Amino acid sequence: MYEYRELIKQNIEYDVLVQSYSKDKINEIVDILTETVCSSRKYIRAAGAELSG
């Protein structure tokens, strides 16, 4: 899971984002993205819609 988190941070240019936005908020977003990527569920619910993985 750590590897995915680091890859996500690279892909969203984490270091640049935390200069302009709250580090706590960016970390929350990274956590959500990591949990979604690592999920083994067949569907993920986002904003009330089920999305297939």
ABEGO torsion letter per residue (X at the ends): XAAAAAAAAAAAGAAAAAAABBAAAAAAAAAAAAAAAABABABBBBGGBBBBX
